[in-house]
């Protein structure tokens, strides 16, 4: 796996090759696990470091074997080492229970950075998920200069849809209210409530910045982050309804019930995939008073991914033979996704992710611009012009498709990247490891739009 493909997996879908297995594996009914899972996880890490991948693969349960076929672990480990350097040793281990599984985190040191290796064990002690994640303590976030902590308070809340409970945070302006409010909806992958990436927490920037202007904000841990393999009752039939849509609507409902919130002025702010799906979310939820779309793609996800691979292999000067292989693999995945013969039960491997056809068929034919064009609620569409994941081509798609719609405001920012953080020159994945904050211009524009829209409607 080349560095470009590895970073594409990490920054576009927020999934590593192994991370996809954490999302798609499903645990069988709970029974006592007789094994010392912490010792087993440590041994599994040692086996991977020593190249004994078959010893780890022999412990897969059925769903894990589907998510990461036997023989692929060596490739995934090699791709990881290309980013973090050689394995240096184990620093510690911890365990937490999640639904009917045990999640064991092995803190490891690599040559360039510490990293957690996260195992999900089913009730029989089999490996049902495997992920790599940066330790939260590795990075130190500091408040942006536009956040005035004297003007807001935060309180924990729980967003509930069916039997899934998602911890969240409500950031409330100081005062009696009622305040206009916004629900933040993440992009792809198992993201936390802040969409943390390296030292940056874009949703926390937004929450603190908007609340400083008198706008309440609700953000919550994404279901695929909180529940992993249990994010859908049947992971082979999982769609964006399970991943994003149902929980976003539940968050809007919860926010409307909170004291001090104006239930008639609740807005939905989606980033990346969240923005792509926002028109679909609002179509089925009359409680949504308006949409704010940040870096929302108008083209199909698989098309954007192929374009991004082409960009990264050029920007990172990947050797021609590796570049050609990366592009060919991405194009093959795109062809599978768009095949007229694709069936809901078909496994689909794409950029290290393993889905079933059901996920992609649910999105086939979905046109966010066409859906948005039928909405009468106010919409604010924002785009960073240095964004290489969702590009200015997509922004032009919103402009063209919504031209003449008086309820739509569009604006782009020349210096901003996918996370609306300023930079210079062509944007690359390495830029995401540099500390920064969502631009104050974006905070000002969103807050002014919400406050003005709330007063006018």
N, C-alpha and C positions, 0 to 999 in steps of 0.2 A: 504494500500500500504506500503510495507516495504521500509526501507531506501535504500536498494540496488536497488530495482526497480525504485524508484524515481530518484536516481542518474544516473541510466542507461538511463532513459528518457532524463535527462538534458544534459549528456555529450556525448551520442552517437548520438542522433538526434538533440541535442540543442533545443529540444522542451519539455516543460512541458506538462502534459495532457491538460491544458487549452491552451497552446501555439499552439497546433495543430488546435484548432478551429479558431484562428486568421488567420491561413494560408488558411483555406479551406472555410470559410464563404464567401458568395458573396452578395454584396449590390444590391438592386433593383434600378431602375432609380431614379435620384435625384428629390426630391420635398422638399419644406421647412420643416424643423423639428421644430415643435412648442414647444418642451420641453426644459426645462433648463437641458441640458445634464450633466453639471458638478454636479448639485445638485442630479440628478438621479444616477450618478456614485458613488457619496459619499454615497448615501442611499444604493446602491447595496453592497458596501463594508461593511457597517454597518450590513446589513442583513446577509451577509456571516459570519461575525464575530460572530453574534448572533445565527447562525445555521438556519436562515430562508432561506434556499436554494431554496425552491419552489417559493418564491417571485421573485427571480432573474431569475429562469428558465422560469417563466411565460412571461418574456420579450424577450425570444429567437425568432429570425426569423427562417424561415424554414431551411436555411443552417446551422445555429448555432445548431439547434436541431439535425441535421444530424451529425455534427462534434463532439458534446458533448451531447449524449442522456440524456434526463431528468432522474434524479436520480443519475447521475455520478458526479455532482458538489460537493457534500458532500465528496466523496472519494478523489477528487482532492484537496480540501481545507485541508483535514486531512493530505494528503501526503505532502503538502506544509509546514504545521506547524511542521511536523517532522523534517524539515530541518532548519527552520528559527525561531522556537519558537513561543510563544503566540503572538497574535495580541495586539498591544499597542495603536494604534490610527492613525488618519490621519494627515499628516503634511502639505499637500497642494494639489492643483489640477490645471491642465492645459489642454488646448485643442489645437489641430491642425487639419487642414483639409487635407485629403488624398483622392485623386480621388473623388468619390461621397460619401465619408463617413466622419464622424467626429471621431477623435481618442482622447479620454479623458484619461489622465494619472492621477491616484490618488496616490500620494506619501504617503506611509504608513511606520510606524515603527513597527517592530516585535522585539521580545525579543533578538534575536541574530544579526539582521541586518536590515537596511532599505530595502524596496522593493517597486517597482512600480506595481500597479494593473492597467493594460491597457485595456480599453474598446473600441471596435469599434462599433459605432452606425450607422445603415443605415439611409437613408433619412427619414424613418418613425419613427425614434427614437427607433427602436428595436435593441437588442443586436445581432450583427453579428460576433463578435469576442471577445475573452477574453484571456489575457496573463499576466504572471508575469515576471518581468524583473528587474535586478539589476540596480539601478541608475548609470549612467555613472560617476557621481561625487563621487561615493563611493570609487573608486579606483584611485590611482595616479600612472601613468606609468612614468618611467624615462628612458631616452635613454640608450641603452646598451653601454658598453665601446668601442665597435668596430665601433660605428657610429661616423663619422667625419662630423659634420654639415657644415664645411667650404667647403666640396667637393660636395655638392648637394643642389638643391633648389626644392621646391614643388609648384605645381600649381593645381588648381581645373580643373577637366574635367567632361564631362558627357558621359556616355556610353549609346547609344540608340539602342534599337531593337524594331521595330514597334512603338507602342505608349507608350512603357515603357522607361522612362529616369532614369538612375541610376547615382547619384552623385559619383564621384571618385576622386582620387588623382594621379597625375603623379609625380614621384620622379625622377628628372633629374640630372645627374652628371654635374658639372660645366665644361664648355668648349664648343667648337664648335661641337664636334661629327664628324661624326654620331656614335651613341652608340648602341651596342646590347641592347636588351630590353626584359623584361619578363612580362607576364600577370599573376597575382595571382588569382587562382580559389579556392573558399572555399569548405569546406565540407558540410554536411547536415545541414538543418535548416536555420532560418532567421538571418543570420550573418551579422555583419557590415563589413566594408572594412578591419578592422584589425584582424578579428576573435577574438574579445575581449572575454576573459573568466576570470572572477575574475580580478586580477590585471595585467593579462598578455595580450599582444597584439602581437601575433606571426607574423602576416603579416606586422605589422609596423616595427618589428625587422628586418624582411627580406628586406623590402623596403629600410630602412636606411642603413642596412649593405651592401647590394648589390650595392646601389648607391655610397657608400663610396669607392667601388672597380671599379667604372666606368661602372656600368650596370644600365640602366634606368628601372624603375618598375612602372607598372600601377596596382592599386588596386581599387575596387569599392564596393559599398554597394550591397549586394545580392538582387535580385528582391523580394524575399519573405519577406525580411526585410523592403524594401521600400514601397511595395504595399500591403502586407498582402493579404486580400481577393481578391484583383484585380490582382493577379499575373498571372492569366490565364483567357482568355475570358470565358472559361467554366471550373470551378474548378473541376467538376466531371470527366473531361478528362485530367487533368493535368498530365504531365510526366516530366522526367528530362530534356527534351528539353526546357520546360518552366522554370523550376527551375534553370538550370545551363547552358546547352549547347548553346542555341541561344545567350545568353548574353556574354558568353566567346568568341564566334566567333566575335561578334560585337566589343568586347574590343580589339581583335587582329587587326581588321580592323581599328579601331580608332587609335591605337598606330602606325600603319604603316604610317598613314597620318601626324604624328606630326613632326614638324621641329626638326632636330637634332637626329632623330631616324634612324637607319639602317633598312630599311624595309625588307631586306633579312635575317636578323638575329633577328627574334622575337620568343621568346620561351614561352612555356606555363608551368607554375608551378601549379600543383594541389595538394591539401592537402586532405587526406581522401577520401570522395566522389568525390572531384575534381580530385584526382589522379586516382580513379577508372574509371571515365568517360573520362579522358584525351585522351586515344587512340581513343575513339569514336569521340571526338571533333576534333582531328587532322586529322582523316580519311576524314572528310568533309571540311577541310580547308587547302589548299596548302600554305597559308601564314605562317603557323606554321613551324618554322625551327627546332624545337627540343622540347622534353618533359622532365620535371623534376617532378618525382613522389615522393611525401612525404607521407609515411604511406598509400599507396594505397592498398586496399583490392583486393584480387584475388577471394575470395569466395563471394557468394551471401550475400547481406546485412542482410537478415533475419537469415541466419546461424550464422553470426558474432554476432548478437544481442543475440541469445540464448546462445552462448558461453560466452558472456560478463556477462549475468545474472548469469550464473553458477559461474563465477569467483568472481563477487561482493558479492553474498550471502555467499560465503566461506570467502572472505577477510574481510568482515564486520561482520562476525559471526552472521548472521541473524538466529533467532530461526528456528528450523527445520520445523515447520508447515508453517511459513511464507515463508521460502525458497522454500519449495515444491510447494506452491501456485504460487509464482513468476515464477518459472521454468515452471510449467504446463501451465500458461497463455502465456508465451513466446512461448512455443512449440505449443500451440494451434494456435497462430497467424501465426507461421511458416507453420503449416499444411494448414491453409487457403490460405496463399499466394502461396503455391506450389501445391494447388489442381488443378487437370486437369479440374475441373468443374468451376473454377473461371471465372467470366464474367466481362467485363470492367465496368459495372454499379454497381457491387456488392460492398457494403461498407466493408472495411477491418479495423478492430481495431487491432493495434499492438503497444505494449509498449506505450500506451497512445496516439498514433497518429491515426487519422482517415483519411484514404485514400480511394480511390475507386480502384477497380481491374485494371483499366486502368494504374495506376502508376506502379503497380507490374508486370503486363503483358508486359509492355514496356521493363522491365529489364530481363524478363525471357529468359534464354538462352544466355544472354550477357556474354561473356568471355573476360575480358580486356586483358588477356595475349595473347589469340589467335588473337585478333584484333591488338595488339601491334606487334606481330610477323610478320605481313605483312607490317609494316611501315619500311621505309628505313632511316628516319630521326634519328639523335642521340637521345639517351634517357639516363637519369640518374635516377636511382631508389635508394631511401634512406629510411632507416628504423630505428626507435628507438627500441632497444631490450627490453626495459622495457614497451613498449606499450601493454596495455591489451585490447585496442579497436580494433586495427588492429595489429595482432601479427606476430611474426617471421614465423609462418606457412604461412602467406600470402607472406612474403618476399621470402620464399623458393619457393613459387609458381611462382614468377617472375623469380627467378634464374633457376628453372628447365625448365620453358616454353621458356625462352629466351637464354638458354645455346647455345653457339656457334655463337651468333649474335654479330658481331664485332662493331655494332653501339650502343651497350648497355653497360653501366657501372653501377655496383651495389655496394652499401656499407651500412653496418649497424653500429650502435653506441651503445655499451653496456650500457651506463649510461643514455640514453635519453628516454623520454616518448613519448606519442602520439603527443605532440606539439614540440618535439625536444628540450625540456628543461631538463637539467641534474638533477638527483636525485639519491637516494640510496635505496636499498631494493625493495620489490615488489611495483609497482605503484598502487595507489588507486585514487578515484575521489577527495578525500580531498586534494591531492597534487596540484590540479589545483588552489586552493585558495592561494598558496604560491607564492610570487613574483619571477619571473625568466625571463630569456631571451633565445631565440633560441641560441643554442650553437655556439660559434665562429667557431668551426670546420666545422659546417654545412655551415655557411656563406662563409668561405674560400673555401670549396669544391665546392659549387655551383658557386661562382664567377669565380674560376679558370677554372671550366668545361666550363662555358659559354664563357669566353674570349678565351680559347684554341680552343673550337669548332668553334667559329666565325672566328678565323684566319685560321683555316684549311679548311673551306668550303666557 
